[in-house]
Amino acid sequence: MPQVNLGKIRIGAGNPLVLIAGPCVIESESHCLETAGMIKEIAAKLNVPFIFKSSFDKANRLSIDSFRGPGLKKGLEILNKVKQKLKVPLLSDIHCQKEIAEAASVLDIIQIPAFLCRQTDIVVAAARTGKVVNIKKGQFLAPWDILPVIKKIESTDNRKILLTERGVCFGYNNLVTDLRSLGIMREFGYPVIFDATHSVQLPGGKGGSSGGQREFVSGLARAAAAFGCDGLFLEVHLSPDRALCDGSNMINLKELEKLLRQVKKIEGAL
């Protein structure tokens, strides 16, 4: 498997498991900086490569009243401050072609949201930036259905690709994780990330918004590490119950160090 290089971070090809973590959405500059700083400190203590993530705009919300974030311009300004002050690489998601060029000027990884993973023009435009592209496998796709998406990116001669599993639709308002998909997608030749927090989401589970079962995040993260993945995607928050978006499936930042220690032990045993 070829590794994906991101500065000093090496993803895949037997390199240490990488952590992609941060709050679901940018709530404020101070909250973003504080959270990123705390995660960086924990990751550094445990020698875990760390990439900060947070969304500048959550455009795929169920309700018109849902909090979406500060938007492209202000959001990228905040993310750039995180990058400059804390010296950490950044990941965020884009939702339309017109955002891509500006986002690419700040981000190190452009994420294709699960709901948009089959949108050819968006996928190709993101790939043409030359940035690392993280494809969130749609919850409506089988693992082998991600291969045509990979080929869209490869058509631009960009082979800096990450594949992320985030659960599969299981009836109404529910997701289930099939860990076999980690092995299947790895066969396509690129690093595979497991999104442990969105995998416990209950889409539309609260009627006007999504619910979640954060109590299962740690168990699924440990299982994915044991099965074999190249990184963990975790949404964390200083106070998930008061988060402005997806609080039900985010874990408390206080729990992060314990979980990472467990995952590192599993990784070491393998």
Phi, psi and omega in degrees: 000127177290143177273155175256125183263134179222088188063236179275353182274133177243124184246128180087184177057037177083003177287160180305146179303132182262150178250124171249113189210154178160178178288156181306311186222152176291116180266326176193164179297315183295318180296319181296313181294318181296314181296314180299320180296319180291319178295318180301318180298316180295314181297319180295320180300323183262003180059045178253122177301135190232132173237127181274138177230143168190149185266136176275339178205119175265087187282346185258040177284151181290318186253147175296338182270355182291144178292132184248345183109182186280351182094175189299302187297304182293321181297316179293327176299316180294314180298322179294325176295320176300315182297315184287320183283322187255351179056050177238146175289158187238145170231136170207165184259149176246158185232355176203161185299323186293344178277340196295312184299314181292319179297320182294339179287345181242317187283152173263330176231126175264124181261132173267114182300153182305317182293343184248009188294344179257004180279097190306311185298321179291315181299314182293318180297319177296318180297323183292346176291341184082359178282163170296136179244124176257116179265117170280116179295124181303142181292354178260005184251145166284157183302325180287346178287351179281343183299315177299329177292318176303317182294330175297317179291315180299333180297342178263005185069018174265121178241023176265083190235135171241143179243128184240126174270133181221029178091163184232145179304134181225081186075200181276137172057033181209152175233154174226148179257124174251103185295344176301332182296331178297317179290320181296313182290330176299330180294345180277356170096014180228155179300145182243130180252143175251121177270098186283337184272318177288340179290344178254011178291149173245090186302124180067016187292345179254015181089285180265358179205172181272150173255195180185166181231075186297344181295344181261357184299310185298317180297317179292322179297317179295319180296319180295321178296321180290322180291323179120104173217168185258353180188161176243136175252117183228126172268126184233157184209150179292332178209082187305325183291344178250009180296150182276352181203132173057032180298331185293335181248003174273150176263156176289136182303333180296338182270351189295314184298316179301315180296316180296324177298317179297316181295320179294324177296318178296315179299319179294323180294331180281000000 
